Amino acid sequence: MGSKPKVTIHHIAEKLNITASTVSRALNDNPRISEATKKAVIKAAKQLNYQPNNIAAALRNGKSHLIGIIIPTADRSFFASVVRGIEEIANRVNYKVIISQSYDNYEKEVQTVDALLSARVDGIIVSIGKNTENFDHFKRAQEKGIPLVLFDRTTDELEVSQVMIDDYLGAYKVVEHLIQQGCRRIAHFTSPKKVSIFKERLRGYMDALRDYEVPFYEELVVKSNLQLEDGRSSMEQLLELPQWPDAVFSASDYGAMGALQVLKERGIKAPQEVALAGFGNEPFTSFSDPALTTVDQFSLTMGRITAELFFESFKTEPDKKLVPQKTVLKPELIIRGSSLKTEALKKDREDSSV
């Protein structure tokens, strides 16, 4: 059996005994078309299972009403929440989103940009992959006049609007808190990749140590991909040292959770012997035992602001150059049991004296 022919606006016009141009105007919410006609056209389109050709429409009117979103991975609550925030704003102005994952793979990211350009998206919103160091694919999009907005993982090599959290301040607050809990050998899990967020978190870690005159030990900085298994192997590496750290600050919650698993398996108390803190406020951090101290990145707000900046770019006059805007959100330190060393030690002493 052959496949059914594709339903067009001509089929809808024939069913309603009106012209194809009237159907087209009704589907595009033209004010010259009556509400009764619009409702009849929409009803007939649903009955006939009409699927609009967005690419053809984009060629006709210059707008596809589609935004391409590229994220490293969709299985992180942070990125899912940012996308939700973007969609909230996009839906208000009748825009839809196409979500793609780069998996932190440079070649995949390049292919995705090319695919989105072929799909005639009106713009691209992206969080750059860990392995991306060449930005020519994004520059190609800009040369075609496609608006580009970056969030979270950004670069100053592109003259575009950016939305990010103050990673430096978030890291500084974490280390400051650990120092106030009496920690003096504070380890840090970071990434070997040249990604701005991890460089800024490392800088915040080192500056906090310096400002509070706490020694920096190079062997306590462990580089990895910051996944759960990486957190486990990094913690095991630290426990091989002649002197253990008394705290670990991981640049991701997943790394901190892997470290917590290893401590539990070895019977090492957290936070009494090793305090822990992560970054990201993933949902699981409030359910671990002890609950994990972390940094909230306000992902939903980040998504909304990113979308607002994106649509602001449409308001720029064609003969005027768009002035990129950088929005930096203030992070919030969420203190939970995994880092409250002073309180846990006090409770242990009280319990032993009973």
Secondary structure, DSSP 8 states (H G I E B T S, - for coil): --------HHHHHHHHTS-HHHHHHHHTT-TTS-HHHHHHHHHHHHHTT----HHHHHHHHS---EEEEEES-SSSHHHHHHHHHHHHHHHHTT-EEEEEE-TT-HHHHHHHHHHHHHTT-SEEEE---TT----HHHHHHHHTT--EEEESS--TTS-SEEEEE-HHHHHHHHHHHHHHTT--SEEEEE-SS--HHHHHHHHHHHHHHHHTT----GGGEEES--SHHHHHHHHHHHHTSSS--SEEEESSHHHHHHHHHHHHHTT--TTTTSEEE-SS--GGGGTSSS--BEEE--HHHHHHHHHHHHHHGGGS-TTS-----EEEE--EEE--GGG-HHHHHHHHHHHHH-
